Amino acid sequence: MSIAIKLSDELAQDAKLYANVTHRSVPKQIEYWSRIGKLAEENPDLPFSFIQETLLAIEESKNPATLTEYQFGN
């Protein structure tokens, strides 16, 4: 479901800048910020870098070719 929302010009400009750097569209950049913010609010004790790396690991796990079995004791 998509809905139209009004955003401040300042937020839109910031999103455009970050979107260009990260090769995302402006709406995808805002969705990313929203997702990170939601996760940070739900997990206030976790640092941003941990949340970001967890999201990356989730995406990587969707591609079985990139997975390797962890060997304990090595």
mmCIF file of the N, C-alpha and C atoms, coordinates in Angstrom:
data_MODEL
# 
_entry.id   MODEL 
# 
loop_
_atom_site.group_PDB 
_atom_site.id 
_atom_site.type_symbol 
_atom_site.label_atom_id 
_atom_site.label_alt_id 
_atom_site.label_comp_id 
_atom_site.label_asym_id 
_atom_site.label_entity_id 
_atom_site.label_seq_id 
_atom_site.pdbx_PDB_ins_code 
_atom_site.Cartn_x 
_atom_site.Cartn_y 
_atom_site.Cartn_z 
_atom_site.occupancy 
_atom_site.B_iso_or_equiv 
_atom_site.pdbx_formal_charge 
_atom_site.auth_seq_id 
_atom_site.auth_comp_id 
_atom_site.auth_asym_id 
_atom_site.auth_atom_id 
_atom_site.pdbx_PDB_model_num 
ATOM 1   N N  . MET A 1 1  ? 0.844  -1.172  0.000  1.00 0.00 ? 1  MET A N  1 
ATOM 2   C CA . MET A 1 1  ? 0.000  0.000   0.000  1.00 0.00 ? 1  MET A CA 1 
ATOM 3   C C  . MET A 1 1  ? 0.890  1.237   0.000  1.00 0.00 ? 1  MET A C  1 
ATOM 4   N N  . SER A 1 2  ? 0.610  2.155   -0.853 1.00 0.00 ? 2  SER A N  1 
ATOM 5   C CA . SER A 1 2  ? 1.351  3.413   -0.850 1.00 0.00 ? 2  SER A CA 1 
ATOM 6   C C  . SER A 1 2  ? 0.360  4.552   -0.636 1.00 0.00 ? 2  SER A C  1 
ATOM 7   N N  . ILE A 1 3  ? 0.838  5.557   0.086  1.00 0.00 ? 3  ILE A N  1 
ATOM 8   C CA . ILE A 1 3  ? 0.019  6.736   0.337  1.00 0.00 ? 3  ILE A CA 1 
ATOM 9   C C  . ILE A 1 3  ? 0.869  7.972   0.092  1.00 0.00 ? 3  ILE A C  1 
ATOM 10  N N  . ALA A 1 4  ? 0.220  9.059   -0.222 1.00 0.00 ? 4  ALA A N  1 
ATOM 11  C CA . ALA A 1 4  ? 0.931  10.325  -0.419 1.00 0.00 ? 4  ALA A CA 1 
ATOM 12  C C  . ALA A 1 4  ? 1.052  11.027  0.932  1.00 0.00 ? 4  ALA A C  1 
ATOM 13  N N  . ILE A 1 5  ? 2.242  11.531  1.219  1.00 0.00 ? 5  ILE A N  1 
ATOM 14  C CA . ILE A 1 5  ? 2.455  12.284  2.449  1.00 0.00 ? 5  ILE A CA 1 
ATOM 15  C C  . ILE A 1 5  ? 3.212  13.562  2.120  1.00 0.00 ? 5  ILE A C  1 
ATOM 16  N N  . LYS A 1 6  ? 3.044  14.563  2.964  1.00 0.00 ? 6  LYS A N  1 
ATOM 17  C CA . LYS A 1 6  ? 3.774  15.810  2.782  1.00 0.00 ? 6  LYS A CA 1 
ATOM 18  C C  . LYS A 1 6  ? 5.003  15.787  3.672  1.00 0.00 ? 6  LYS A C  1 
ATOM 19  N N  . LEU A 1 7  ? 6.131  16.150  3.100  1.00 0.00 ? 7  LEU A N  1 
ATOM 20  C CA . LEU A 1 7  ? 7.391  16.219  3.827  1.00 0.00 ? 7  LEU A CA 1 
ATOM 21  C C  . LEU A 1 7  ? 7.936  17.633  3.717  1.00 0.00 ? 7  LEU A C  1 
ATOM 22  N N  . SER A 1 8  ? 8.711  18.018  4.698  1.00 0.00 ? 8  SER A N  1 
ATOM 23  C CA . SER A 1 8  ? 9.339  19.337  4.627  1.00 0.00 ? 8  SER A CA 1 
ATOM 24  C C  . SER A 1 8  ? 10.359 19.345  3.495  1.00 0.00 ? 8  SER A C  1 
ATOM 25  N N  . ASP A 1 9  ? 10.580 20.523  2.949  1.00 0.00 ? 9  ASP A N  1 
ATOM 26  C CA . ASP A 1 9  ? 11.585 20.668  1.891  1.00 0.00 ? 9  ASP A CA 1 
ATOM 27  C C  . ASP A 1 9  ? 12.969 20.276  2.410  1.00 0.00 ? 9  ASP A C  1 
ATOM 28  N N  . GLU A 1 10 ? 13.239 20.609  3.672  1.00 0.00 ? 10 GLU A N  1 
ATOM 29  C CA . GLU A 1 10 ? 14.542 20.281  4.259  1.00 0.00 ? 10 GLU A CA 1 
ATOM 30  C C  . GLU A 1 10 ? 14.762 18.767  4.319  1.00 0.00 ? 10 GLU A C  1 
ATOM 31  N N  . LEU A 1 11 ? 13.755 18.025  4.750  1.00 0.00 ? 11 LEU A N  1 
ATOM 32  C CA . LEU A 1 11 ? 13.882 16.568  4.807  1.00 0.00 ? 11 LEU A CA 1 
ATOM 33  C C  . LEU A 1 11 ? 14.052 15.997  3.401  1.00 0.00 ? 11 LEU A C  1 
ATOM 34  N N  . ALA A 1 12 ? 13.285 16.500  2.456  1.00 0.00 ? 12 ALA A N  1 
ATOM 35  C CA . ALA A 1 12 ? 13.385 16.009  1.079  1.00 0.00 ? 12 ALA A CA 1 
ATOM 36  C C  . ALA A 1 12 ? 14.776 16.268  0.501  1.00 0.00 ? 12 ALA A C  1 
ATOM 37  N N  . GLN A 1 13 ? 15.337 17.439  0.779  1.00 0.00 ? 13 GLN A N  1 
ATOM 38  C CA . GLN A 1 13 ? 16.675 17.756  0.282  1.00 0.00 ? 13 GLN A CA 1 
ATOM 39  C C  . GLN A 1 13 ? 17.735 16.872  0.937  1.00 0.00 ? 13 GLN A C  1 
ATOM 40  N N  . ASP A 1 14 ? 17.616 16.666  2.249  1.00 0.00 ? 14 ASP A N  1 
ATOM 41  C CA . ASP A 1 14 ? 18.548 15.768  2.942  1.00 0.00 ? 14 ASP A CA 1 
ATOM 42  C C  . ASP A 1 14 ? 18.453 14.355  2.376  1.00 0.00 ? 14 ASP A C  1 
ATOM 43  N N  . ALA A 1 15 ? 17.235 13.897  2.175  1.00 0.00 ? 15 ALA A N  1 
ATOM 44  C CA . ALA A 1 15 ? 17.035 12.546  1.632  1.00 0.00 ? 15 ALA A CA 1 
ATOM 45  C C  . ALA A 1 15 ? 17.628 12.428  0.240  1.00 0.00 ? 15 ALA A C  1 
ATOM 46  N N  . LYS A 1 16 ? 17.486 13.464  -0.561 1.00 0.00 ? 16 LYS A N  1 
ATOM 47  C CA . LYS A 1 16 ? 18.033 13.447  -1.927 1.00 0.00 ? 16 LYS A CA 1 
ATOM 48  C C  . LYS A 1 16 ? 19.553 13.334  -1.884 1.00 0.00 ? 16 LYS A C  1 
ATOM 49  N N  . LEU A 1 17 ? 20.185 14.090  -0.997 1.00 0.00 ? 17 LEU A N  1 
ATOM 50  C CA . LEU A 1 17 ? 21.639 14.047  -0.854 1.00 0.00 ? 17 LEU A CA 1 
ATOM 51  C C  . LEU A 1 17 ? 22.107 12.637  -0.464 1.00 0.00 ? 17 LEU A C  1 
ATOM 52  N N  . TYR A 1 18 ? 21.511 12.085  0.583  1.00 0.00 ? 18 TYR A N  1 
ATOM 53  C CA . TYR A 1 18 ? 21.897 10.743  1.030  1.00 0.00 ? 18 TYR A CA 1 
ATOM 54  C C  . TYR A 1 18 ? 21.536 9.680   0.002  1.00 0.00 ? 18 TYR A C  1 
ATOM 55  N N  . ALA A 1 19 ? 20.411 9.859   -0.679 1.00 0.00 ? 19 ALA A N  1 
ATOM 56  C CA . ALA A 1 19 ? 20.005 8.900   -1.702 1.00 0.00 ? 19 ALA A CA 1 
ATOM 57  C C  . ALA A 1 19 ? 21.032 8.839   -2.828 1.00 0.00 ? 19 ALA A C  1 
ATOM 58  N N  . ASN A 1 20 ? 21.540 9.984   -3.219 1.00 0.00 ? 20 ASN A N  1 
ATOM 59  C CA . ASN A 1 20 ? 22.561 10.011  -4.273 1.00 0.00 ? 20 ASN A CA 1 
ATOM 60  C C  . ASN A 1 20 ? 23.824 9.286   -3.842 1.00 0.00 ? 20 ASN A C  1 
ATOM 61  N N  . VAL A 1 21 ? 24.234 9.501   -2.608 1.00 0.00 ? 21 VAL A N  1 
ATOM 62  C CA . VAL A 1 21 ? 25.459 8.876   -2.099 1.00 0.00 ? 21 VAL A CA 1 
ATOM 63  C C  . VAL A 1 21 ? 25.299 7.362   -1.992 1.00 0.00 ? 21 VAL A C  1 
ATOM 64  N N  . THR A 1 22 ? 24.132 6.907   -1.551 1.00 0.00 ? 22 THR A N  1 
ATOM 65  C CA . THR A 1 22 ? 23.913 5.474   -1.317 1.00 0.00 ? 22 THR A CA 1 
ATOM 66  C C  . THR A 1 22 ? 23.240 4.764   -2.494 1.00 0.00 ? 22 THR A C  1 
ATOM 67  N N  . HIS A 1 23 ? 23.051 5.490   -3.599 1.00 0.00 ? 23 HIS A N  1 
ATOM 68  C CA . HIS A 1 23 ? 22.453 4.922   -4.817 1.00 0.00 ? 23 HIS A CA 1 
ATOM 69  C C  . HIS A 1 23 ? 21.050 4.376   -4.568 1.00 0.00 ? 23 HIS A C  1 
ATOM 70  N N  . ARG A 1 24 ? 20.275 5.142   -3.810 1.00 0.00 ? 24 ARG A N  1 
ATOM 71  C CA . ARG A 1 24 ? 18.873 4.801   -3.572 1.00 0.00 ? 24 ARG A CA 1 
ATOM 72  C C  . ARG A 1 24 ? 18.013 5.901   -4.189 1.00 0.00 ? 24 ARG A C  1 
ATOM 73  N N  . SER A 1 25 ? 16.743 5.589   -4.376 1.00 0.00 ? 25 SER A N  1 
ATOM 74  C CA . SER A 1 25 ? 15.796 6.641   -4.742 1.00 0.00 ? 25 SER A CA 1 
ATOM 75  C C  . SER A 1 25 ? 15.476 7.428   -3.472 1.00 0.00 ? 25 SER A C  1 
ATOM 76  N N  . VAL A 1 26 ? 14.930 8.619   -3.627 1.00 0.00 ? 26 VAL A N  1 
ATOM 77  C CA . VAL A 1 26 ? 14.561 9.422   -2.456 1.00 0.00 ? 26 VAL A CA 1 
ATOM 78  C C  . VAL A 1 26 ? 13.526 8.683   -1.600 1.00 0.00 ? 26 VAL A C  1 
ATOM 79  N N  . PRO A 1 27 ? 12.470 8.109   -2.180 1.00 0.00 ? 27 PRO A N  1 
ATOM 80  C CA . PRO A 1 27 ? 11.524 7.370   -1.332 1.00 0.00 ? 27 PRO A CA 1 
ATOM 81  C C  . PRO A 1 27 ? 12.171 6.181   -0.609 1.00 0.00 ? 27 PRO A C  1 
ATOM 82  N N  . LYS A 1 28 ? 13.071 5.473   -1.284 1.00 0.00 ? 28 LYS A N  1 
ATOM 83  C CA . LYS A 1 28 ? 13.748 4.341   -0.633 1.00 0.00 ? 28 LYS A CA 1 
ATOM 84  C C  . LYS A 1 28 ? 14.655 4.819   0.498  1.00 0.00 ? 28 LYS A C  1 
ATOM 85  N N  . GLN A 1 29 ? 15.283 5.989   0.326  1.00 0.00 ? 29 GLN A N  1 
ATOM 86  C CA . GLN A 1 29 ? 16.124 6.541   1.389  1.00 0.00 ? 29 GLN A CA 1 
ATOM 87  C C  . GLN A 1 29 ? 15.275 6.873   2.617  1.00 0.00 ? 29 GLN A C  1 
ATOM 88  N N  . ILE A 1 30 ? 14.121 7.465   2.395  1.00 0.00 ? 30 ILE A N  1 
ATOM 89  C CA . ILE A 1 30 ? 13.238 7.797   3.504  1.00 0.00 ? 30 ILE A CA 1 
ATOM 90  C C  . ILE A 1 30 ? 12.706 6.529   4.161  1.00 0.00 ? 30 ILE A C  1 
ATOM 91  N N  . GLU A 1 31 ? 12.389 5.502   3.371  1.00 0.00 ? 31 GLU A N  1 
ATOM 92  C CA . GLU A 1 31 ? 11.967 4.213   3.942  1.00 0.00 ? 31 GLU A CA 1 
ATOM 93  C C  . GLU A 1 31 ? 13.086 3.619   4.795  1.00 0.00 ? 31 GLU A C  1 
ATOM 94  N N  . TYR A 1 32 ? 14.319 3.714   4.331  1.00 0.00 ? 32 TYR A N  1 
ATOM 95  C CA . TYR A 1 32 ? 15.465 3.197   5.072  1.00 0.00 ? 32 TYR A CA 1 
ATOM 96  C C  . TYR A 1 32 ? 15.594 3.918   6.413  1.00 0.00 ? 32 TYR A C  1 
ATOM 97  N N  . TRP A 1 33 ? 15.555 5.258   6.378  1.00 0.00 ? 33 TRP A N  1 
ATOM 98  C CA . TRP A 1 33 ? 15.635 6.027   7.621  1.00 0.00 ? 33 TRP A CA 1 
ATOM 99  C C  . TRP A 1 33 ? 14.503 5.647   8.568  1.00 0.00 ? 33 TRP A C  1 
ATOM 100 N N  . SER A 1 34 ? 13.330 5.449   8.014  1.00 0.00 ? 34 SER A N  1 
ATOM 101 C CA . SER A 1 34 ? 12.175 5.084   8.837  1.00 0.00 ? 34 SER A CA 1 
ATOM 102 C C  . SER A 1 34 ? 12.386 3.722   9.487  1.00 0.00 ? 34 SER A C  1 
ATOM 103 N N  . ARG A 1 35 ? 12.890 2.792   8.728  1.00 0.00 ? 35 ARG A N  1 
ATOM 104 C CA . ARG A 1 35 ? 13.124 1.439   9.258  1.00 0.00 ? 35 ARG A CA 1 
ATOM 105 C C  . ARG A 1 35 ? 14.192 1.459   10.354 1.00 0.00 ? 35 ARG A C  1 
ATOM 106 N N  . ILE A 1 36 ? 15.293 2.167   10.104 1.00 0.00 ? 36 ILE A N  1 
ATOM 107 C CA . ILE A 1 36 ? 16.358 2.283   11.100 1.00 0.00 ? 36 ILE A CA 1 
ATOM 108 C C  . ILE A 1 36 ? 15.829 2.961   12.362 1.00 0.00 ? 36 ILE A C  1 
ATOM 109 N N  . GLY A 1 37 ? 15.086 4.040   12.187 1.00 0.00 ? 37 GLY A N  1 
ATOM 110 C CA . GLY A 1 37 ? 14.531 4.762   13.329 1.00 0.00 ? 37 GLY A CA 1 
ATOM 111 C C  . GLY A 1 37 ? 13.586 3.906   14.144 1.00 0.00 ? 37 GLY A C  1 
ATOM 112 N N  . LYS A 1 38 ? 12.750 3.142   13.483 1.00 0.00 ? 38 LYS A N  1 
ATOM 113 C CA . LYS A 1 38 ? 11.809 2.248   14.172 1.00 0.00 ? 38 LYS A CA 1 
ATOM 114 C C  . LYS A 1 38 ? 12.570 1.195   14.972 1.00 0.00 ? 38 LYS A C  1 
ATOM 115 N N  . LEU A 1 39 ? 13.576 0.595   14.340 1.00 0.00 ? 39 LEU A N  1 
ATOM 116 C CA . LEU A 1 39 ? 14.362 -0.425  15.035 1.00 0.00 ? 39 LEU A CA 1 
ATOM 117 C C  . LEU A 1 39 ? 15.133 0.167   16.209 1.00 0.00 ? 39 LEU A C  1 
ATOM 118 N N  . ALA A 1 40 ? 15.670 1.372   16.035 1.00 0.00 ? 40 ALA A N  1 
ATOM 119 C CA . ALA A 1 40 ? 16.402 2.025   17.123 1.00 0.00 ? 40 ALA A CA 1 
ATOM 120 C C  . ALA A 1 40 ? 15.462 2.344   18.289 1.00 0.00 ? 40 ALA A C  1 
ATOM 121 N N  . GLU A 1 41 ? 14.251 2.775   17.966 1.00 0.00 ? 41 GLU A N  1 
ATOM 122 C CA . GLU A 1 41 ? 13.277 3.087   19.013 1.00 0.00 ? 41 GLU A CA 1 
ATOM 123 C C  . GLU A 1 41 ? 12.851 1.824   19.756 1.00 0.00 ? 41 GLU A C  1 
ATOM 124 N N  . GLU A 1 42 ? 12.703 0.717   19.041 1.00 0.00 ? 42 GLU A N  1 
ATOM 125 C CA . GLU A 1 42 ? 12.305 -0.556  19.654 1.00 0.00 ? 42 GLU A CA 1 
ATOM 126 C C  . GLU A 1 42 ? 13.450 -1.199  20.439 1.00 0.00 ? 42 GLU A C  1 
ATOM 127 N N  . ASN A 1 43 ? 14.692 -0.837  20.111 1.00 0.00 ? 43 ASN A N  1 
ATOM 128 C CA . ASN A 1 43 ? 15.886 -1.426  20.734 1.00 0.00 ? 43 ASN A CA 1 
ATOM 129 C C  . ASN A 1 43 ? 16.844 -0.318  21.161 1.00 0.00 ? 43 ASN A C  1 
ATOM 130 N N  . PRO A 1 44 ? 16.482 0.456   22.173 1.00 0.00 ? 44 PRO A N  1 
ATOM 131 C CA . PRO A 1 44 ? 17.281 1.635   22.520 1.00 0.00 ? 44 PRO A CA 1 
ATOM 132 C C  . PRO A 1 44 ? 18.696 1.331   23.015 1.00 0.00 ? 44 PRO A C  1 
ATOM 133 N N  . ASP A 1 45 ? 18.963 0.097   23.423 1.00 0.00 ? 45 ASP A N  1 
ATOM 134 C CA . ASP A 1 45 ? 20.287 -0.253  23.920 1.00 0.00 ? 45 ASP A CA 1 
ATOM 135 C C  . ASP A 1 45 ? 21.256 -0.667  22.812 1.00 0.00 ? 45 ASP A C  1 
ATOM 136 N N  . LEU A 1 46 ? 20.752 -0.831  21.587 1.00 0.00 ? 46 LEU A N  1 
ATOM 137 C CA . LEU A 1 46 ? 21.614 -1.269  20.485 1.00 0.00 ? 46 LEU A CA 1 
ATOM 138 C C  . LEU A 1 46 ? 22.204 -0.073  19.754 1.00 0.00 ? 46 LEU A C  1 
ATOM 139 N N  . PRO A 1 47 ? 23.494 -0.111  19.471 1.00 0.00 ? 47 PRO A N  1 
ATOM 140 C CA . PRO A 1 47 ? 24.089 0.981   18.686 1.00 0.00 ? 47 PRO A CA 1 
ATOM 141 C C  . PRO A 1 47 ? 23.635 0.912   17.229 1.00 0.00 ? 47 PRO A C  1 
ATOM 142 N N  . PHE A 1 48 ? 23.656 2.067   16.581 1.00 0.00 ? 48 PHE A N  1 
ATOM 143 C CA . PHE A 1 48 ? 23.255 2.165   15.177 1.00 0.00 ? 48 PHE A CA 1 
ATOM 144 C C  . PHE A 1 48 ? 24.009 1.163   14.312 1.00 0.00 ? 48 PHE A C  1 
ATOM 145 N N  . SER A 1 49 ? 25.319 1.056   14.524 1.00 0.00 ? 49 SER A N  1 
ATOM 146 C CA . SER A 1 49 ? 26.133 0.167   13.682 1.00 0.00 ? 49 SER A CA 1 
ATOM 147 C C  . SER A 1 49 ? 25.676 -1.284  13.805 1.00 0.00 ? 49 SER A C  1 
ATOM 148 N N  . PHE A 1 50 ? 25.254 -1.692  14.997 1.00 0.00 ? 50 PHE A N  1 
ATOM 149 C CA . PHE A 1 50 ? 24.768 -3.064  15.189 1.00 0.00 ? 50 PHE A CA 1 
ATOM 150 C C  . PHE A 1 50 ? 23.470 -3.280  14.412 1.00 0.00 ? 50 PHE A C  1 
ATOM 151 N N  . ILE A 1 51 ? 22.566 -2.312  14.481 1.00 0.00 ? 51 ILE A N  1 
ATOM 152 C CA . ILE A 1 51 ? 21.303 -2.409  13.744 1.00 0.00 ? 51 ILE A CA 1 
ATOM 153 C C  . ILE A 1 51 ? 21.576 -2.478  12.250 1.00 0.00 ? 51 ILE A C  1 
ATOM 154 N N  . GLN A 1 52 ? 22.462 -1.627  11.776 1.00 0.00 ? 52 GLN A N  1 
ATOM 155 C CA . GLN A 1 52 ? 22.802 -1.584  10.353 1.00 0.00 ? 52 GLN A CA 1 
ATOM 156 C C  . GLN A 1 52 ? 23.425 -2.909  9.893  1.00 0.00 ? 52 GLN A C  1 
ATOM 157 N N  . GLU A 1 53 ? 24.354 -3.438  10.670 1.00 0.00 ? 53 GLU A N  1 
ATOM 158 C CA . GLU A 1 53 ? 25.004 -4.701  10.308 1.00 0.00 ? 53 GLU A CA 1 
ATOM 159 C C  . GLU A 1 53 ? 24.019 -5.877  10.377 1.00 0.00 ? 53 GLU A C  1 
ATOM 160 N N  . THR A 1 54 ? 23.069 -5.822  11.300 1.00 0.00 ? 54 THR A N  1 
ATOM 161 C CA . THR A 1 54 ? 22.049 -6.869  11.390 1.00 0.00 ? 54 THR A CA 1 
ATOM 162 C C  . THR A 1 54 ? 21.168 -6.861  10.147 1.00 0.00 ? 54 THR A C  1 
ATOM 163 N N  . LEU A 1 55 ? 20.766 -5.673  9.700  1.00 0.00 ? 55 LEU A N  1 
ATOM 164 C CA . LEU A 1 55 ? 19.968 -5.575  8.476  1.00 0.00 ? 55 LEU A CA 1 
ATOM 165 C C  . LEU A 1 55 ? 20.749 -6.102  7.275  1.00 0.00 ? 55 LEU A C  1 
ATOM 166 N N  . LEU A 1 56 ? 22.036 -5.795  7.220  1.00 0.00 ? 56 LEU A N  1 
ATOM 167 C CA . LEU A 1 56 ? 22.882 -6.295  6.144  1.00 0.00 ? 56 LEU A CA 1 
ATOM 168 C C  . LEU A 1 56 ? 22.961 -7.825  6.194  1.00 0.00 ? 56 LEU A C  1 
ATOM 169 N N  . ALA A 1 57 ? 23.136 -8.385  7.388  1.00 0.00 ? 57 ALA A N  1 
ATOM 170 C CA . ALA A 1 57 ? 23.217 -9.838  7.536  1.00 0.00 ? 57 ALA A CA 1 
ATOM 171 C C  . ALA A 1 57 ? 21.918 -10.513 7.108  1.00 0.00 ? 57 ALA A C  1 
ATOM 172 N N  . ILE A 1 58 ? 20.798 -9.899  7.425  1.00 0.00 ? 58 ILE A N  1 
ATOM 173 C CA . ILE A 1 58 ? 19.500 -10.457 7.009  1.00 0.00 ? 58 ILE A CA 1 
ATOM 174 C C  . ILE A 1 58 ? 19.416 -10.516 5.489  1.00 0.00 ? 58 ILE A C  1 
ATOM 175 N N  . GLU A 1 59 ? 19.825 -9.434  4.830  1.00 0.00 ? 59 GLU A N  1 
ATOM 176 C CA . GLU A 1 59 ? 19.797 -9.412  3.368  1.00 0.00 ? 59 GLU A CA 1 
ATOM 177 C C  . GLU A 1 59 ? 20.765 -10.434 2.774  1.00 0.00 ? 59 GLU A C  1 
ATOM 178 N N  . GLU A 1 60 ? 21.956 -10.533 3.355  1.00 0.00 ? 60 GLU A N  1 
ATOM 179 C CA . GLU A 1 60 ? 22.937 -11.512 2.865  1.00 0.00 ? 60 GLU A CA 1 
ATOM 180 C C  . GLU A 1 60 ? 22.436 -12.939 3.027  1.00 0.00 ? 60 GLU A C  1 
ATOM 181 N N  . SER A 1 61 ? 21.691 -13.203 4.079  1.00 0.00 ? 61 SER A N  1 
ATOM 182 C CA . SER A 1 61 ? 21.203 -14.562 4.329  1.00 0.00 ? 61 SER A CA 1 
ATOM 183 C C  . SER A 1 61 ? 20.149 -14.991 3.315  1.00 0.00 ? 61 SER A C  1 
ATOM 184 N N  . LYS A 1 62 ? 19.600 -14.059 2.580  1.00 0.00 ? 62 LYS A N  1 
ATOM 185 C CA . LYS A 1 62 ? 18.603 -14.382 1.564  1.00 0.00 ? 62 LYS A CA 1 
ATOM 186 C C  . LYS A 1 62 ? 19.239 -14.975 0.314  1.00 0.00 ? 62 LYS A C  1 
ATOM 187 N N  . ASN A 1 63 ? 20.576 -14.902 0.206  1.00 0.00 ? 63 ASN A N  1 
ATOM 188 C CA . ASN A 1 63 ? 21.292 -15.454 -0.940 1.00 0.00 ? 63 ASN A CA 1 
ATOM 189 C C  . ASN A 1 63 ? 22.117 -16.651 -0.451 1.00 0.00 ? 63 ASN A C  1 
ATOM 190 N N  . PRO A 1 64 ? 21.617 -17.865 -0.615 1.00 0.00 ? 64 PRO A N  1 
ATOM 191 C CA . PRO A 1 64 ? 22.313 -19.052 -0.092 1.00 0.00 ? 64 PRO A CA 1 
ATOM 192 C C  . PRO A 1 64 ? 23.737 -19.207 -0.603 1.00 0.00 ? 64 PRO A C  1 
ATOM 193 N N  . ALA A 1 65 ? 24.049 -18.661 -1.755 1.00 0.00 ? 65 ALA A N  1 
ATOM 194 C CA . ALA A 1 65 ? 25.403 -18.794 -2.316 1.00 0.00 ? 65 ALA A CA 1 
ATOM 195 C C  . ALA A 1 65 ? 26.435 -18.066 -1.467 1.00 0.00 ? 65 ALA A C  1 
ATOM 196 N N  . THR A 1 66 ? 26.020 -17.085 -0.686 1.00 0.00 ? 66 THR A N  1 
ATOM 197 C CA . THR A 1 66 ? 26.961 -16.322 0.133  1.00 0.00 ? 66 THR A CA 1 
ATOM 198 C C  . THR A 1 66 ? 27.122 -16.898 1.537  1.00 0.00 ? 66 THR A C  1 
ATOM 199 N N  . LEU A 1 67 ? 26.349 -17.927 1.865  1.00 0.00 ? 67 LEU A N  1 
ATOM 200 C CA . LEU A 1 67 ? 26.394 -18.479 3.213  1.00 0.00 ? 67 LEU A CA 1 
ATOM 201 C C  . LEU A 1 67 ? 27.453 -19.567 3.333  1.00 0.00 ? 67 LEU A C  1 
ATOM 202 N N  . THR A 1 68 ? 28.142 -19.574 4.462  1.00 0.00 ? 68 THR A N  1 
ATOM 203 C CA . THR A 1 68 ? 29.071 -20.655 4.779  1.00 0.00 ? 68 THR A CA 1 
ATOM 204 C C  . THR A 1 68 ? 28.787 -21.116 6.200  1.00 0.00 ? 68 THR A C  1 
ATOM 205 N N  . GLU A 1 69 ? 28.993 -22.392 6.441  1.00 0.00 ? 69 GLU A N  1 
ATOM 206 C CA . GLU A 1 69 ? 28.749 -22.947 7.770  1.00 0.00 ? 69 GLU A CA 1 
ATOM 207 C C  . GLU A 1 69 ? 29.862 -22.513 8.717  1.00 0.00 ? 69 GLU A C  1 
ATOM 208 N N  . TYR A 1 70 ? 29.466 -22.083 9.900  1.00 0.00 ? 70 TYR A N  1 
ATOM 209 C CA . TYR A 1 70 ? 30.441 -21.675 10.897 1.00 0.00 ? 70 TYR A CA 1 
ATOM 210 C C  . TYR A 1 70 ? 31.043 -22.919 11.536 1.00 0.00 ? 70 TYR A C  1 
ATOM 211 N N  . GLN A 1 71 ? 32.374 -22.937 11.640 1.00 0.00 ? 71 GLN A N  1 
ATOM 212 C CA . GLN A 1 71 ? 33.082 -24.062 12.250 1.00 0.00 ? 71 GLN A CA 1 
ATOM 213 C C  . GLN A 1 71 ? 33.527 -23.664 13.664 1.00 0.00 ? 71 GLN A C  1 
ATOM 214 N N  . PHE A 1 72 ? 32.977 -24.295 14.663 1.00 0.00 ? 72 PHE A N  1 
ATOM 215 C CA . PHE A 1 72 ? 33.343 -24.009 16.050 1.00 0.00 ? 72 PHE A CA 1 
ATOM 216 C C  . PHE A 1 72 ? 34.724 -24.547 16.347 1.00 0.00 ? 72 PHE A C  1 
ATOM 217 N N  . GLY A 1 73 ? 35.487 -23.824 17.161 1.00 0.00 ? 73 GLY A N  1 
ATOM 218 C CA . GLY A 1 73 ? 36.777 -24.305 17.618 1.00 0.00 ? 73 GLY A CA 1 
ATOM 219 C C  . GLY A 1 73 ? 37.926 -24.075 16.656 1.00 0.00 ? 73 GLY A C  1 
ATOM 220 N N  . ASN A 1 74 ? 37.710 -23.409 15.589 1.00 0.00 ? 74 ASN A N  1 
ATOM 221 C CA . ASN A 1 74 ? 38.806 -23.160 14.626 1.00 0.00 ? 74 ASN A CA 1 
ATOM 222 C C  . ASN A 1 74 ? 39.374 -21.796 14.812 1.00 0.00 ? 74 ASN A C  1 
# 
